[in-house]
Amino acid sequence: MNFKDLSLEQIINEIKTGKTSRKEVFDYFQKRIEKYDPKIKSFNFVNKDWLNNNEWILYWAPIAVKDIFCEKWVVTTCASNMLRDFKPPYNSTVIQKLVDEAMSSLWKVNMDEFAMWSTSESSALNTTINPWWTNRIPWGSSGWSAACVAAWLAPAALWTDTWWSIRQPASMCGIVWFKPSYGRNSRYWVMAMASSLDCPGTLTKTVKDSALLYDIMNWYDSKENTSLPWKDQINPKIWDSKDLKWIKIWVPKEYFEEWLDSSVKERIAEAVEKMKELWAEIVEISLPMTKYAIATYYIIMPAEVSTNLSRYDWIRFGHNSLELYWSTDELFMHNREEWFGDEAKRRIVLWSYVLSAWYYDAYFKKATQIRTLIIEDFNKAFKQVDAIISPVAPSVAWKIWEKMDDPIKMYLSDAYTIPASLAWLPWISVPCWFAESEDDEKELLPVWIQILTPRLEEEKLFEIAYVYEQATNFAKQTPSGYED
């Protein structure tokens, strides 16, 4: 059976009804990984011994897991030399929830080191390519997860999102991403990057698959102090919706003023027209604090990163240098200099100083105050509308290494995704259109739109995304070259 043409939900139903076996599904994806992953380079480690490991027996369907989620006795590296041989003796909460539902893991998908950087090029282990065009990036620290699902090496994947690290990869690889409200999915034993922003979520082929995994993973975790009280599961009646009547959708004008490529702008405008055809009311409202979001984020996030990375000193976690040392300062210096990559070092050095006694009030404290104003901006907007739509990224995927020497330009590409992350809102990305590359008009690459709703209103988010998805056929488009 050709499982790559089925959604996660359909694969589960095939197993439930006895039309296929658990082993047949698992073996199918194992063979695809063996055939195509040497080219894409998505996986760091692959589970080849599930029959002999009772904790990982396949029951419904296998999923890929970003190399940032702790899995019991499975090497978990964060794609860093600092953790190259680390095997945690525990599962992260979201992994345990999936295990409890008898899901299995295909094991670890590669990532940017400690989820940093923007293009899937800073891993200590591999550089991953975009399945649509092999000379282009899959984007983001979750780009490997996106490439893996886009090429059907797995029916779904887990990821973490801090500022956009799954939304843009999903957009550039042409699949559905879902990010719940901050606190909905537990961060317990998910290796921290920026604690007030990190959020586990999913990459799938369809909106319904995202909801299926959300229902499993969404749970109150008493071990994690940002975890929110549990809500009821998604009402299945939303899958009967055929239009967007009575839905008021807002297109923020600030998101169309700068950075946006003309071809992407045209595709987003066509998506807005499609929503009008589905009877949605489209209004334009302003988000005046949007222009401060990037600056705010790039103070808060790296400051939290520098704090979280301080635990990698060999005494608690990480490798030990063989260099002689005469003080603990020298010990830390040798270990971190040898085992951290360039981006990790950059963020530790540059942003530790904003937390210093001399600059804390001028930078970090001020950034947290602006973050509050950004949240208030969204709260005011949602008193007038049900949802917001915007581009995911200002361009289609660019070529590998094209902007590696210009980190500031890559940071500015985050303008459309950072504000909602700062406000802890739920987002989902759905197929929008295909656009030409600015540097090669022959190359048609995915453009996706993102939809967001007020915090804790995931059900409304799924409903809007599902109606739009069903009214178009872009979700059925897949990259060529990965057929069985």
N, C-alpha and C positions, 0 to 999 in steps of 0.2 A: 504494500500500500504506500502511496506517495503522501507522507505526512506533512510535507512542506506546504501543501495546498490547503491544509486544515488549520483552523484556529486552535488555541489551547483548549477552549471549551469543547470543540468538536472532537479533538483527540481524546479528551476525558470521556466523552460519551461513547466513542468507539470502544474504549476499554470496558466501560460499565456494561455495555450491551453484549460484550463477548465477541465483537466483530474482529478484534485484534487482541494481542496479548501485551502485557507490560514489557516483556523482554523484546518483542518485535519493535515497539516504539523506541525503547532505549537503544537498541542496536542500530536502528535507522539513523538516529542523530549521531551516534558514535562514528558510523561510517562516513557521514557528511563532514564531521569534524576532521577525520583522518584525510579526507580527500581535499577539502577546501581551506582548512585552517593554516596549512603551511604557506598559503598565499596571503590570507587576510591577517593572520597572526593575532587572533582574538584571545586565545586561551594561554594562561600560564601553566595550569595543571588540569589534567582531565581525569575523571573518574572512570577507570577501566575495570574495576573489581567490585561492582555493586552486589553481585550474587554472594560474595563472601563477607559482606559487611551489613549486618542486620539493621543497623541504624540508617542505612541509605537504600533500603529496598525500594525499588520503583513501584508505586501503586497507581498513580494517575498519569503523570507526565513529567519529564525531566525539565529543569530550568537551569540557566546559567547564573552564576553568582559573581558579582564584582569582587575583586580581591581586596575588599575592605571589611567584609562581613566575617566575623569569626565563625568558623565551623570546626566542630570538635575533632582534633587530631588531624585536620587538613591544613597543609601549609598555607598560611595567610600572610602575605608579604607587603601589601599596599604598594606593590611594584617598586619597592625600595631595597637597596642592598642592606640597609639598616635592619630589615626583618627577613632576610633571604631564607632563613631556616626556621622561622617561628611557627610552631604548631600549638594553637590554643587548646586548653583542656576543657573548653566549653563552647556552646553554641550561642550566638547572638539571639536575642528574643525573637526577631522576625524569622530567622532560620528555624528556631524551635517551633514557631507557629506553623511553618510549612511542613516540618517533619511530623508534627502532630496530626496534620491533615494528609499524611502519607505521600507528600510530594518528595521527589528526589532531586539531588543536585548533580549537574554535570561538572561541578567544581569551578575553579577560579578563572574568571575573565580578567584580562590585563587592564591596566588603568594608568593615568598619569601618576607620578610618584606622590603618595599621600593625597591624591585627588587634586593636586595643584597643576597649574598651567591650563592652557586653553585648547590644545590641538591634538591630543593623544600622541605627542612626540617626545614627552619627557619621562617616559617609563625607563626604569633601569633594565628592563628585560626585553621589550620589543617595541617596534613602531608599527601601528596598525593602519591599514588602508581602508578607504571607503569602497564598499562593494559595488557602488554604481560606477565609479570611475577610479581605477586603481592608482592613479597618480595624484589623488586628492585625499585630504584628511577626512576622518569621520567626525572630528571635532570633539573637544571636551574630555574631561577625565573619565567620563562614562562612554567615550566613543567606541571602545572595544565592545562593550555590551550592546551598543546600537548596531555596530557592524555585524556582530554575531547573530542577532535576531533578523536583521535585514537580509542576510545571506542564508537564513534558515538553518543555522547550525544549532539552534535551540528555538523552541516555540515561544519562550519568554525569558526575560532576564531581570535580575535585581540590580539596582544601582543606588547611588546616593546623589542628592542634588544640594549644593550649597548656594550657588548663585545662578547657574544655568547648566551645570555639567551634564544634565541629561536632556534638557529641552532642546538645546542646539544640536547635539549628536543625533537625536531622534529626527529632528527636522532635516538634517543634512543626509541622513541615511534612509529617510522615508518610512518611518514606523511611528507607532503611537507611544507617547510617553505620558505618564501620570505622576504627578507630585501631590500628595495629600496636604492638608493643613499641617503646619508644624506642630508636633506633639501627637499626631494621630498614630503614626507608626513609631514604635520604640527605637531609640538609638542605643539601647543597652548592648555593649560589646560590639558596636559598630565603631571602628577606629575613627576617632574624632579628627576633624580638620578645623572647623569653626563651630563651636558648640551651639551657639544661638541661631545657627542657620542650617546645619546639616539636617537632611530629611531623607529617609529611605523611601524608595518608590519602585515603579515597575516600567519595563519596556515590553511592549506586546505588538501584535499585528492588528488587533482590533480593540475598540473601546470596551466591549463586553468582557474581554480577557482581562483588561485592567481592573474592572469592577470585581471580577471573580477573585483575583489575587488580593485586592484591597479588603474584601470581606474576610479573607483568611488572616491577613497581617494586622489589621486595625484592631487594637486591643489595649486596654489599660494595663500598664506595667508598673507595679509598685516599686520595682528596682530602679526606675528611671524617673528623675524628678521633674522632667518636662512632659511626661506622658499625660494625655488627657483622658477623662472618663470615656468609657466605651459608648458608642452609639449603635442603634439597631442596624442590621445589615441593609444593603441597598434594596429598595422596593422593586421587585421584578416588573411591576406595572409600567415602569418608565420605558421598558423596551417595546411597549406598544405605541409610543408616541410617534406621530407621523409628520408633525410640523412644529413651528416655533411660535404659534399664536400666543398672545399675552406675554411674550418674552420681550423685554426691553434690553437691547444690547448697545453698549457704548464703545465707540471707537475713539480713543484718546488722540487728540490732534498732535500732542507733543511727540508721539511715536512715528510721525510721518514727516517730520521737519528736517532731521539731520540723519546722516550715516546710512540711509536706506538706498540700496541700489534701485535704479529705475525699473529693472525687470521684476524684482521682488515686489516693489510697490504696486505694479500693475496686477500681479497675481493676487495680492491681498485685496485690492479693490474688487476683483472679480469674486473673491470669496464673500465679501460684504454684500455684493449684489445677489449672490446665491442665497444668503440668509434672508434677504428681503423677499425673495421668491418663496421662501418657507414661512413667510408671514411674521418674521421678527421685525420689531420696531427698532430702527437704527438711529441713535442720537449721538451727538458729539459734545463731550464735556471735557473740561481741562483738568489736568493733573499738574499743577504748578510746581510741586516739589520734585517732579521727576528729574529735573536738570541737576539736582544735588545728589541723586541716588548713587551714581558711580563713585563720586568722591567719598560719600559716606561709607559705602560698602568697602572701599579699598583702604579704609582706616580700621573699621570694626573687624572685618574678616582676617586680615593678616595679623592683627594684634592677638586675636584668639588663636590663630595658627601658631604663632611663636610661643604662646603659653602651652598649647597642647604638645608641641614637638619637644618641649623641654624634658619630657619623660624618657626620651630616647637617649640615654646616657650610659648604657651598658649595665649600670647598677640595677635599674628597673627593667628596661627593655633595650634590645638592640645589640649590635656586635661590639666587640672590644678590640681596640687597636693594639698592635704589638709594639708600638712605640713606647719608649721609656717616658715616665712622667714623674714630676716631683711635687705635684699638688693636684687636688681635685680639679682645679681649673684647667690644668694641662691635660688631665684625663679626658674631660668633656671636650676640649678643643680637638684633641687627636681623633676621638671617636666620631665626632660630628663632621669634621673636615673630611675624613676618609669615606664615610658611609652615606652621608646625605648628598643628593644631587644639587645641581646649580639653583633650581627654583626654590627648593626647600631652604637652602642657605640664604638666598636673596630675601625671602619673607621673614626668616628669623632675624637677620641683621637689620633690615630696613625698618621693620615694624615693632621690634622690641622697644625702640626708643620712644614710640608714641605712648607707651605705658609707663615710661620713666617718670619720676617725681617732677621733673622740670616741664614735661610736655603733656602730661595726662589730661589736665583741664583744657588745654588749648586744642587738643586734637581728639582724643578718644571720648572724653565727656561730651564735647560739642557734637561729635558724630552721633552719639546715642540720642542726643536731644533732637537732631534733625531726623533721625529714624522715627521718632515719635510723631513728628509732623508729617512724614510720608504715610504712616499708618492712618493718621487723621484724614489725610487726603483721600485715601481709599474708602474710609468709613463714610465720608460725606458723599462720595460718588455712588456708593451702593445704597444710599437712601433714595437715589433717583433711578437706578438701573438694576437689572438682575445679573448681568454678566458683562465682562469686558473682553474684547478680542484685539489682538495685535499681532505684528510679525513676531517670529521667534528669533531670527537672526537678520542682520542687515544685508547679508549676501548669501549666495549659495556657497557650498564648500569650496575652499581654495586649495591650491596645490600644496603638496607636502613640502615643508621647509620654506614656503614662500614668505611667511611673516615671522619666522622664528627669531630673527634678529631685531624685531621691533615689538617688544612686549607691551608697550603702551598702546600701540594700535590695536593689539588683540584685546587688551583690557577694555577699550572703548566699544568693542563689539558686543559688550554685555548690557547695553543700554535698555534693551527691551525686557530682560528677564530679572535684573537685579531688584527693581522696585518691589515686585510681588514677594521675592524672597525676604526682603527686609520686613515686609508686612505680614509674613507667615501665612500667605494665602494659598489655597489649592489651585493647581493649574493642570491643564491637559493640552496636548498638541495633537491635531488631526490633519490628515492630508488636505492640501489646499490646491496645488497646481504644480507644474514643472516650469522652470525658467532657464533662460540661457545664462551661461557663465559670461561675465564681463570680459574675460580674456580669451574665450573660445565659444563663439555662438553656435558651434556644432554640438556642443555638449549640453544636453538637457538634464538638469539636476533638480532634486526635490525642493519644494518650498512648502512649509507647513505653517499653519496659524496656531496661536495659542489662545486658549479660552480660560478665563479665571472667574471665580465667583467669590462671594464673601466667605470668610473663614468658617469652617465646619459645615459648609453647604456642598459637600461632595456629590450628593445625589442629584442636585440640580445641574452640576457640572457634567456628570455622566449623561444626563438626559439631552442637554444641548449638543454635546459632542456626538452622541449616537445619532441623533436626527440628521445632523449635517453629514456625518460619515455615510449614512444610508442613502442620502440624496445625491451622492457623488460616487464615482468608481475609482478614485485615486488610490484608495487603500488596497485595491487589487493589483496595482502596479508593483512589480518587483524587478530588481536588477537582473540583467541577463548574465549568462555565463555561469550560473549556479544551478542549472537543471540537472536532474538525475540522469 
